Amino acid sequence: MRRIQPDNIRIKMLLMLLASIGITAALLVTLYALSSLILTVPTLNVPLAWVVNNIGSEPVMIVVGMILFFVSYYMSTKWFVRDLAKIETGLQEVVSGRFDYKIDLSSRDELGRVAEGINRMADELNVYLEEITRGLREIAKGNFDTEIPEHPGSQLGEVAASINQMSKQLYQSILEERRAEKTKNDLITGVSHDLRTPLTSILGFLEVIEEDRYQDEVELRYYVNIAYEKAQNLKRLIDDLFEYTRINNGLPLEVQEIDMAQFIRQLIEESVPALEKSGMECRLEAEDGLTIMADGSQLVRAYENLMSNAIRYGASGGAVDIAVWEVDGFVLVSFTNYGEPIPERDLPFIFDRFYRVESSRSKQTGGTGLGLAITKSIVEVQGGEISVRSDRQSTTFATRFPKAKANQETKGR
């Protein structure tokens, strides 16, 4: 059985009831004792005598007692109503957002504990909202690493978690915007430099020709030939740059299922003249029936770049090895040459725009510095990945694409 505490509303109400009954009884006894004296008052004698004679003294005492009881009980419960009014006022203040408001209630009964609970709740809300406000101010200043404490199991905790997530996403968006701006500036700088170099050379030779500063027709043809080669290099650079920007600006794709073994065999056939010219052979090891979903017209450009790159820089090795195989639901294609290795310090930047491993080596091979950047963009825009590894024995570029779903289902059956 639940133990009744001294500071209990039920006990207080019972005491008030008993007190009201006692006060009523005491007043009735007093009135009864004074009735003979009251009847001696001339103005009260006649009406009171009529009431007593026609109604009776007992009903009169009952009615008077009930009136006295209700009046005394009403007066004795005013504290209860006053405490309830304080709690109501406090709740209205909290609802209006004034979490620093305190309900001034000193009683230790249930109403006091309710008021104490409301005050404690308002304090916790006020402290947590101040933490959220401080965090928002820091975020507004640009301190996106500010972490607002998250209280699990509460809606304000969910608000704090949402703010933290928003801050991280906003920070990432700002970083991406800055990277995009830097990329644009780097692109402009790289384009300006790479366009200016051949253009300056062309203008120099044309100036010699314009001012007749050549000795004979042989020297004239020599200067014209150099200017023509520089113009061809300039055209290749502009074409590569246009292709790169076209791919990165959302090139529409015509996706279809491609058999990678057949695709690579056709690429090798088209590369035979370049291979023979460099004195190289191409060896293919491929698993048949591996298909991917991609745009073949774009994908062929990427693999042509990898093939020409292997021929250009691997001629001293005498061979290009190409492999097509499947690993964990992905189709991998690798191009391996055995020429001069790529220095380890250059590997992280090999797919950057205008990046060249060696400037002298690039001049000899005629590279624009955009081929591998274009290849990476084509592969990634179609959901693939590309990687490179290089050591003293070989250099391998590898792509990875998800295997076509239809192919996977067929193989499973």
C-alpha positions in Angstrom: 0.0 0.0 0.0 1.2 3.4 -0.9 2.5 5.4 2.0 0.9 8.8 2.5 3.5 11.6 2.8 2.9 14.6 5.2 3.4 17.0 2.2 0.4 15.6 0.4 -2.5 17.4 -1.3 -5.0 14.7 -0.2 -4.0 15.2 3.5 -4.3 19.0 3.1 -7.7 18.7 1.4 -8.9 16.4 4.2 -7.6 18.7 6.8 -9.3 21.7 5.1 -12.6 19.6 5.0 -12.3 18.8 8.7 -11.4 22.4 9.5 -14.4 23.7 7.5 -16.7 21.2 9.4 -15.3 22.3 12.7 -15.6 25.9 11.9 -19.2 25.4 10.8 -20.1 23.4 13.9 -18.5 26.1 16.1 -20.4 28.9 14.4 -23.7 26.9 14.6 -23.1 26.3 18.4 -22.3 30.0 18.8 -25.4 31.1 16.8 -27.6 28.7 18.8 -26.2 30.0 22.0 -26.9 33.6 20.9 -30.3 32.8 19.4 -32.2 34.0 22.5 -30.2 37.2 22.5 -30.8 37.7 18.8 -34.6 37.2 19.2 -34.6 40.2 21.6 -33.6 42.5 18.8 -36.9 44.1 17.6 -36.0 44.2 13.9 -35.1 40.6 13.9 -37.6 39.2 16.3 -40.7 39.0 14.0 -39.0 37.5 10.8 -37.0 35.0 12.8 -40.0 33.9 14.9 -42.0 33.5 11.7 -39.3 31.3 10.1 -38.9 29.2 13.2 -42.7 28.7 13.6 -43.4 28.0 10.0 -40.3 26.1 8.8 -38.7 24.8 12.0 -35.5 25.4 13.8 -33.7 22.2 12.5 -34.1 23.0 8.7 -33.0 26.5 9.4 -29.9 25.3 11.2 -29.1 22.8 8.4 -29.4 25.5 5.7 -27.3 28.0 7.8 -24.7 25.2 8.5 -24.4 24.4 4.8 -23.9 28.0 3.9 -21.3 28.4 6.7 -19.5 25.2 5.5 -19.3 26.3 1.8 -18.0 29.7 2.8 -15.4 28.3 5.2 -14.3 25.7 2.7 -14.0 28.3 -0.1 -11.9 30.5 2.1 -9.6 27.7 3.3 -8.9 26.5 -0.3 -7.8 29.9 -1.7 -4.1 28.8 -1.4 -4.8 25.8 -3.6 -6.3 28.0 -6.4 -3.5 30.5 -6.0 -0.8 27.8 -6.5 -2.6 26.5 -9.6 -2.8 30.1 -11.0 1.0 30.4 -10.5 1.6 27.1 -12.3 -0.7 28.2 -15.1 1.1 31.6 -15.5 4.5 29.8 -15.5 3.3 27.4 -18.2 2.0 30.3 -20.3 5.4 32.0 -20.0 7.3 28.8 -21.0 4.9 28.3 -24.0 5.6 31.9 -25.1 9.4 31.2 -25.1 10.5 32.7 -21.8 12.4 29.7 -20.6 14.2 31.8 -17.9 10.9 32.3 -16.0 10.6 30.7 -12.6 7.4 29.6 -10.9 7.7 30.9 -7.3 6.1 28.0 -5.3 7.5 27.1 -1.9 5.2 24.2 -1.0 6.5 20.7 -1.0 3.3 18.9 -2.0 2.4 17.6 -5.5 1.8 21.1 -6.8 5.3 22.1 -5.6 6.9 19.2 -7.3 5.0 20.0 -10.5 6.3 23.6 -10.4 9.8 22.3 -9.6 9.6 20.0 -12.6 8.5 22.7 -14.9 11.3 25.0 -13.7 13.9 22.3 -14.2 12.5 21.5 -17.7 12.6 25.2 -18.6 16.2 25.5 -17.3 17.3 22.5 -19.4 15.5 23.9 -22.5 17.0 27.3 -21.9 20.6 25.9 -21.5 20.3 23.7 -24.5 18.8 26.5 -26.6 21.7 28.7 -25.6 24.2 26.0 -26.7 22.3 25.8 -30.1 22.3 29.6 -30.4 26.1 29.8 -29.6 26.7 27.1 -32.2 24.6 28.9 -34.8 26.5 32.2 -34.1 29.8 30.4 -34.6 28.6 28.8 -37.8 27.4 32.2 -39.0 30.9 33.5 -38.5 32.3 30.8 -40.7 33.5 28.4 -38.1 31.9 25.3 -39.7 33.9 22.9 -37.5 31.7 24.0 -34.6 29.8 20.9 -33.2 26.6 21.5 -31.3 26.0 18.9 -28.6 23.4 16.4 -29.6 21.0 15.1 -27.0 19.6 11.8 -28.2 15.9 11.0 -27.7 14.7 14.6 -27.9 13.4 16.8 -30.8 15.9 19.5 -29.9 18.6 16.9 -30.2 17.3 16.2 -33.7 17.4 19.9 -34.5 21.0 20.0 -33.3 21.9 17.0 -35.4 20.3 18.6 -38.4 22.2 21.8 -37.9 25.5 19.9 -37.6 24.7 18.0 -40.8 23.7 21.3 -42.5 27.0 22.9 -41.4 29.1 20.0 -42.7 27.2 20.1 -46.1 27.5 23.8 -46.3 31.3 23.6 -45.5 31.7 20.9 -48.2 29.7 23.1 -50.7 32.0 26.1 -49.9 35.1 23.9 -50.3 33.7 22.5 -53.6 33.0 26.1 -54.8 36.5 27.1 -53.9 38.0 24.1 -55.6 35.9 24.9 -58.7 37.1 28.5 -58.6 40.7 27.3 -58.2 40.2 24.7 -61.0 38.9 27.4 -63.3 41.8 29.7 -62.5 44.3 26.9 -62.9 42.6 26.0 -66.2 42.9 29.5 -67.5 46.5 29.7 -66.4 47.4 26.4 -67.9 45.6 27.2 -71.2 47.2 30.6 -71.4 50.7 29.1 -70.9 50.2 26.2 -73.2 48.7 28.3 -76.0 51.2 31.1 -75.6 54.3 28.8 -76.0 53.6 27.4 -79.5 52.0 30.6 -80.6 55.1 32.6 -79.7 57.2 30.2 -81.6 55.0 30.4 -84.6 55.0 34.2 -84.6 58.8 34.2 -84.2 59.3 32.0 -87.3 56.7 33.9 -89.3 58.4 37.2 -88.4 61.7 35.8 -89.7 59.9 34.9 -93.0 58.1 38.2 -93.1 61.3 40.2 -92.8 63.2 38.0 -95.3 65.8 37.0 -92.8 66.4 33.6 -94.3 69.4 32.8 -96.6 67.7 30.6 -99.3 64.6 28.6 -100.0 65.8 25.6 -98.1 66.0 27.6 -94.9 62.6 29.1 -95.7 61.1 25.7 -96.0 62.7 24.7 -92.8 61.2 27.7 -90.9 57.8 27.0 -92.6 57.9 23.4 -91.5 58.7 24.2 -87.9 55.9 26.8 -87.9 53.5 24.2 -89.4 54.4 21.6 -86.7 53.9 24.2 -84.0 50.5 25.0 -85.5 49.6 21.3 -85.5 50.6 21.0 -81.8 48.5 24.1 -81.1 45.5 22.6 -82.9 45.8 19.3 -81.0 45.9 21.2 -77.7 42.8 23.2 -78.6 41.0 20.0 -79.7 41.9 18.3 -76.5 40.9 21.2 -74.4 37.5 21.4 -76.2 37.0 17.7 -75.6 37.9 18.0 -72.0 35.5 20.8 -71.3 32.8 19.2 -73.3 33.0 16.0 -71.2 33.1 17.8 -67.9 30.2 20.0 -68.7 27.8 17.1 -68.8 28.2 15.3 -72.2 25.0 13.4 -73.0 25.7 9.6 -73.0 24.2 7.0 -75.3 24.6 4.0 -73.0 24.6 0.5 -74.4 25.9 -2.9 -73.5 29.5 -3.4 -74.6 31.4 -6.7 -74.8 34.8 -5.6 -73.5 36.8 -8.5 -75.0 35.5 -7.7 -78.5 35.8 -4.0 -77.8 39.5 -4.3 -76.9 40.3 -6.6 -79.9 38.9 -4.0 -82.2 41.0 -1.4 -80.6 44.1 -3.5 -81.0 43.4 -4.0 -84.7 43.1 -0.3 -85.2 46.4 0.3 -83.4 48.4 -2.2 -85.5 50.0 0.6 -87.7 51.1 2.5 -84.7 52.4 -0.6 -83.0 54.4 -1.7 -86.1 55.8 1.8 -86.5 57.1 1.7 -82.9 58.4 -1.9 -83.4 56.1 -3.2 -80.6 53.7 -6.1 -80.2 50.4 -6.2 -78.3 49.5 -9.3 -76.2 45.9 -9.7 -75.1 44.5 -11.9 -72.3 40.8 -11.6 -72.0 37.8 -13.4 -70.5 35.0 -13.6 -73.1 31.4 -12.5 -72.4 32.2 -9.7 -69.9 29.9 -6.7 -70.7 29.5 -3.3 -69.2 27.0 -0.5 -69.7 28.7 2.5 -71.3 28.8 5.0 -74.2 31.1 3.2 -76.7 31.9 6.3 -78.8 33.2 8.0 -75.7 34.8 4.9 -74.2 36.9 4.2 -77.3 38.5 7.7 -76.9 39.6 6.8 -73.4 41.1 3.5 -74.3 42.7 5.0 -77.4 44.5 7.4 -75.1 45.7 4.6 -72.9 46.9 2.6 -75.9 48.7 5.5 -77.5 50.2 6.4 -74.1 51.5 2.8 -73.8 53.0 2.9 -77.3 54.4 6.4 -76.9 56.2 5.8 -73.6 56.7 2.0 -73.7 58.5 1.6 -77.1 61.7 0.7 -75.4 60.0 -2.3 -73.8 58.8 -3.7 -77.1 55.4 -4.8 -76.0 52.0 -3.8 -74.6 50.1 -6.3 -72.5 46.3 -5.8 -72.2 44.1 -7.9 -69.9 40.3 -8.1 -69.4 39.0 -10.0 -66.4 36.3 -9.9 -63.7 36.7 -9.3 -60.0 33.8 -9.2 -57.5 31.2 -8.1 -60.1 33.5 -5.6 -61.8 35.1 -5.7 -65.2 38.8 -4.7 -65.2 40.9 -3.7 -68.2 44.6 -3.0 -67.8 47.2 -1.6 -70.2 50.8 -2.5 -69.3 54.0 -1.2 -71.0 57.6 -1.9 -70.1 59.2 1.4 -70.9 60.6 4.1 -68.6 58.7 4.1 -65.3 56.8 7.1 -64.0 58.5 8.6 -60.9 56.7 7.9 -57.7 56.4 11.6 -56.9 54.5 12.1 -60.1 51.9 9.3 -59.8 49.4 11.3 -57.6 49.2 14.0 -60.3 49.4 11.9 -63.5 45.7 12.6 -64.3 45.8 16.3 -63.6 45.3 18.7 -66.5 48.5 19.9 -68.2 50.6 17.8 -65.9 53.7 16.3 -67.6 56.1 13.9 -66.0 59.0 15.4 -67.8 58.9 18.6 -69.9 61.6 17.3 -72.3 59.9 14.0 -72.6 56.6 15.6 -73.4 58.2 17.8 -76.1 59.7 14.8 -77.8 56.4 12.8 -77.8 54.2 15.8 -78.6 51.8 15.4 -75.6 49.4 18.2 -74.7 49.1 17.2 -71.0 45.3 16.6 -71.4 45.1 13.0 -72.7 45.0 11.3 -69.3 42.8 14.0 -67.8 40.3 13.4 -70.7 40.6 9.6 -70.1 39.9 10.0 -66.4 36.9 12.2 -67.1 35.4 9.8 -69.6 35.8 6.8 -67.3 34.4 8.5 -64.2 31.4 10.2 -66.0 30.3 6.7 -67.0 30.6 5.3 -63.4 34.0 3.8 -63.7 37.4 4.2 -62.0 40.9 4.5 -63.3 44.2 3.9 -61.5 47.9 3.7 -62.3 50.9 1.9 -60.8 54.5 2.0 -61.9 57.8 0.5 -60.9 61.1 -0.3 -62.6 59.7 -3.3 -64.5 56.4 -1.9 -65.9 53.7 0.8 -65.8 50.0 -0.3 -65.7 46.9 1.8 -66.2 43.7 0.0 -65.2 40.0 0.8 -65.4 37.2 -0.8 -63.5 33.5 -0.7 -64.5 30.5 -2.5 -62.9 29.5 -5.6 -64.9 26.2 -5.2 -66.8 23.3 -6.6 -64.7 21.9 -8.7 -67.5 25.3 -10.3 -67.8 25.4 -11.0 -64.1 21.9 -12.6 -64.1 22.7 -14.8 -67.1 25.9 -16.0 -65.5 24.0 -16.7 -62.3 21.5 -18.9 -64.1 
